[in-house]
Amino acid sequence: MQEIKSVDMMSWAKIHALFGIVIGLIYGIMFALMGAATGLSRGMPGVEAFDLLSIIMFPIIFAICGFIGGAITALLYNFFADRCGGIQLNLVQK
C-alpha cells in the first residue's frame, strides 16, 4: 500500500483550473445556443453579442473558481492527511 501524505497546492489548483476551463466552455456554448434560440424566437436583436460573450467569460470565471477551489481543497487535504492519514492506494507494477 502506498499513501498520499500531501498534495502540492499549485499543481492541484492548476488541474482544477483546467477542468474549470473545459466545463466553462461547455456551459458557455450551451448558454449561447439557448440564448440565441430564445432571442430569435422573441425577436430580441443584440442577444447574440451576449451569447458570444458567455463563450469567452464562462471558461475564465470557471477557471478562476476552479483554481481557488483547488487550492482550498489541497490545503484542506494536507491539513487532514497530517492528522488522520492520507489516501491509501494499492499500486501494481506492470
Residue pairs with C-beta under 8 A, 6 or more apart in sequence:
1 88
1 89
1 90
2 88
2 89
2 90
2 91
3 85
3 86
3 87
3 88
3 89
4 81
4 86
4 87
4 89
5 81
5 82
5 86
6 77
6 78
6 81
6 82
6 86
7 74
7 77
7 78
7 81
8 74
9 71
9 74
9 75
9 78
10 71
12 70
12 71
12 73
12 74
12 77
13 66
13 67
13 68
13 70
13 71
13 74
14 67
14 70
15 70
16 66
16 67
16 69
16 70
16 71
16 73
17 63
17 64
17 66
17 67
17 70
18 63
18 66
19 66
20 59
20 62
20 63
20 64
20 65
20 66
20 67
21 59
21 62
21 63
21 66
22 59
23 62
23 66
24 58
24 59
24 60
24 61
24 62
24 63
25 55
25 58
25 59
27 58
27 62
28 54
28 55
28 56
28 57
28 58
28 59
29 55
31 51
31 54
31 58
32 51
32 52
32 54
32 55
33 51
35 47
35 50
35 51
35 54
36 47
36 48
36 51
38 44
38 47
39 45
39 46
39 47
39 48
39 51
81 87
